[in-house]
Amino acid sequence: MGREISFNSALATLGEYLLRRVPAAYVRTAVAGLERRGLLPSGRLGAGVGPDGEALSAAIPQRWAVNRPLYEKRGGTLDFDDLLAGFVKDSETNRSDMARFYAFCLMFDQITKEGIAGDVAELGVYRGHTATLLAGFARRSNRRAWLLDTFEGFRDDDFVGVDAAQRVQFTDTSLEAVRAFVGEENTTYVKGFFPETAVHLPADGRYCLVHVDCDLHKPIAAALDYFYPRMTPGGFLVIHDYASLWWPGAEQAVDEFFADKPESVVPMPDISGSVVVRKAKHGP
Ligand SMILES: C[S@@+](CC[C@H](N)C(=O)[O-])C[C@H]1O[C@@H](n2cnc3c(N)ncnc32)[C@H](O)[C@@H]1O
């Protein structure tokens, strides 16, 4: 994993250098060559170059940039310094996944605007990068963030069906390290194997936003079974990895679950192809 990150980072640096120094036609040829050889695993460089070789980037949404005074006048309170610090800390992947960061921030604003009640939760915390966003929002809006993980990586009990050939990953973390990184205020950590750990969640729990990021079919299906009925109407269920093509179990679990539900998935343009589902305000 470490090798892939530094490879991506080297490519990005090379791309930025080329964009600044080299005529557009050369940049296009270089990018096309890398793409042909399959040497752009993150797609970052390819997506960042326009038809004339110009740099393309995701700008900060206008409500928080040019229209920030209007945003604040309407009562907007999102604090980027606070939220961004945790999301990007020591994470090269997240630094190039600002689409996901902004998507979460827009959902937080929408929850506030619509007065959607309930806590936030994440199944699949790993080292806590997205958890810092959820905990930050929970603290500002007087909710609780429920963070669930083995904090020891995958368990082979989940390597079934489409995931039968998977191997243990994400072991390089610990509950203590995540606690120190994300903090304690308005936050509850639930360590162990889901869905066994669901008994530690409040029986009458309601959620305005749940992030399901556990990669494999079995825990994702279990998370949808558990959280969907507990979502407040209008609440956001975000499922990571659906469209990435790395984790076929994620796509399969989501498609199976929503086949007979009134809601549909909305794809997001983040690196890992998350999808968002908003719980219907009224039953079918
Ligand atoms: C991709 S990582 C999560 C990344 C994290 N959301 C972030 O933003 O950095 C997937 C996590 O899912 C957890 N996980 C997978 N299956 C699980 C299960 N059945 N119960 C608890 N945790 C599980 C793994 O331990 C791993 O930490």
The ligand as an SDF file (V2000), in Angstrom:
LIG
                    3D

 27 29  0  0  0  0  0  0  0  0999 V2000
  -11.2490    1.1020    4.0930 C   0  0  0  0  0  0  0  0  0  0  0  0
  -11.1570    0.9340    5.8100 S   0  0  0  0  0  0  0  0  0  0  0  0
  -12.0880    2.3280    6.3870 C   0  0  0  0  0  0  0  0  0  0  0  0
  -11.4710    3.6730    6.0220 C   0  0  0  0  0  0  0  0  0  0  0  0
  -12.0120    4.8410    6.7990 C   0  0  0  0  0  0  0  0  0  0  0  0
  -13.4380    4.9840    6.6730 N   0  0  0  0  0  0  0  0  0  0  0  0
  -11.3470    6.1360    6.3700 C   0  0  0  0  0  0  0  0  0  0  0  0
  -12.0260    7.0730    5.9630 O   0  0  0  0  0  0  0  0  0  0  0  0
  -10.1140    6.2220    6.4380 O   0  0  0  0  0  0  0  0  0  0  0  0
  -12.2190   -0.4480    6.0990 C   0  0  0  0  0  0  0  0  0  0  0  0
  -12.4020   -0.7640    7.5730 C   0  0  0  0  0  0  0  0  0  0  0  0
  -13.5370   -1.6180    7.7060 O   0  0  0  0  0  0  0  0  0  0  0  0
  -13.3410   -2.4070    8.8520 C   0  0  0  0  0  0  0  0  0  0  0  0
  -14.2470   -3.5650    8.8070 N   0  0  0  0  0  0  0  0  0  0  0  0
  -14.4810   -4.3840    7.7560 C   0  0  0  0  0  0  0  0  0  0  0  0
  -15.3570   -5.3480    8.0870 N   0  0  0  0  0  0  0  0  0  0  0  0
  -15.7180   -5.1310    9.3890 C   0  0  0  0  0  0  0  0  0  0  0  0
  -16.6090   -5.7770   10.2970 C   0  0  0  0  0  0  0  0  0  0  0  0
  -17.3340   -6.8640    9.9550 N   0  0  0  0  0  0  0  0  0  0  0  0
  -16.7230   -5.2740   11.5480 N   0  0  0  0  0  0  0  0  0  0  0  0
  -16.0080   -4.1900   11.9210 C   0  0  0  0  0  0  0  0  0  0  0  0
  -15.1520   -3.5320   11.1020 N   0  0  0  0  0  0  0  0  0  0  0  0
  -14.9970   -3.9920    9.8510 C   0  0  0  0  0  0  0  0  0  0  0  0
  -11.8640   -2.7900    8.7660 C   0  0  0  0  0  0  0  0  0  0  0  0
  -11.3560   -3.1840   10.0230 O   0  0  0  0  0  0  0  0  0  0  0  0
  -11.2430   -1.4950    8.2110 C   0  0  0  0  0  0  0  0  0  0  0  0
  -10.6890   -0.7170    9.2510 O   0  0  0  0  0  0  0  0  0  0  0  0
  1  2  1  0
  2  3  1  0
  2 10  1  0
  3  4  1  0
  4  5  1  0
  5  6  1  0
  5  7  1  0
  7  8  2  0
  7  9  1  0
 10 11  1  0
 11 12  1  0
 11 26  1  0
 12 13  1  0
 13 14  1  0
 13 24  1  0
 14 15  1  0
 14 23  1  0
 15 16  2  0
 16 17  1  0
 17 18  1  0
 17 23  2  0
 18 19  1  0
 18 20  2  0
 20 21  1  0
 21 22  2  0
 22 23  1  0
 24 25  1  0
 24 26  1  0
 26 27  1  0
M  CHG  2   2   1   9  -1
M  END
$$$$
